[in-house]
């Protein structure tokens, strides 16, 4: 029984880790952002700060400012 408890505890700790990005994006990288309301934006990262992320969308270079609080 103790072995099973240790195994299950380890398994739970390993499988319940938080998700994260693969790497810190740099301006010019393609990114995908899922907002709190479920909207997904895909585009090219222009700039980012602690308050917002700015990205260009599509071929017509529309710019979207996404507040970090909405991600």
C-alpha positions as CSV (number, residue, x, y, z in Angstrom):
1,X,0.0,0.0,0.0
2,X,2.7,2.6,0.8
3,X,4.3,2.0,-2.6
4,X,1.0,2.6,-4.4
5,X,0.5,5.8,-2.4
6,X,4.0,7.1,-3.3
7,X,3.5,6.2,-7.0
8,X,0.1,7.9,-7.2
9,X,1.3,11.0,-5.4
10,X,4.3,11.3,-7.8
11,X,2.0,10.7,-10.8
12,X,-0.4,13.4,-9.6
13,X,2.5,15.9,-9.1
14,X,3.9,15.2,-12.5
15,X,0.7,15.3,-14.5
16,X,-0.9,18.4,-12.9
17,X,1.8,20.9,-13.8
18,X,0.7,24.2,-15.2
19,X,0.9,24.8,-19.0
20,X,3.4,27.3,-20.3
21,X,4.8,28.6,-23.6
22,X,7.5,26.7,-25.3
23,X,9.8,29.6,-25.4
24,X,9.7,33.4,-24.9
25,X,8.6,34.9,-28.2
26,X,10.5,37.6,-29.9
27,X,9.1,40.4,-32.1
28,X,8.5,38.9,-35.6
29,X,7.6,35.5,-34.3
30,X,4.2,34.0,-35.1
31,X,2.0,33.7,-32.0
32,X,-1.4,32.5,-31.0
33,X,-3.3,34.1,-28.1
34,X,-6.4,32.6,-26.6
35,X,-8.4,35.3,-24.7
36,X,-10.6,34.9,-21.6
37,X,-13.8,35.0,-23.8
38,X,-12.5,32.2,-26.0
39,X,-11.4,34.3,-28.9
40,X,-8.2,33.1,-30.5
41,X,-5.9,35.5,-32.4
42,X,-3.1,34.4,-34.6
43,X,-0.5,36.8,-36.0
44,X,3.0,38.2,-35.8
45,X,4.2,39.6,-32.5
46,X,5.1,43.3,-32.9
47,X,5.7,44.5,-29.3
48,X,4.9,43.4,-25.8
49,X,4.9,44.9,-22.3
50,X,3.6,44.0,-18.9
51,X,0.2,45.6,-19.8
52,X,-0.4,44.5,-23.4
53,X,0.7,42.5,-26.4
54,X,0.6,44.1,-29.8
55,X,0.4,41.9,-32.9
56,X,-0.2,42.3,-36.6
57,X,-3.0,40.1,-38.0
58,X,-3.3,38.9,-41.5
59,X,-1.9,40.2,-44.8
60,X,-3.4,43.7,-44.4
61,X,-1.2,44.3,-41.3
62,X,-4.1,45.1,-39.0
63,X,-2.8,45.7,-35.5
64,X,-4.4,44.2,-32.4
65,X,-3.6,45.4,-28.9
66,X,-4.5,42.6,-26.5
67,X,-4.4,43.5,-22.8
68,X,-2.5,40.9,-20.7
69,X,-5.5,40.7,-18.3
70,X,-7.7,39.3,-21.1
71,X,-5.3,36.4,-21.9
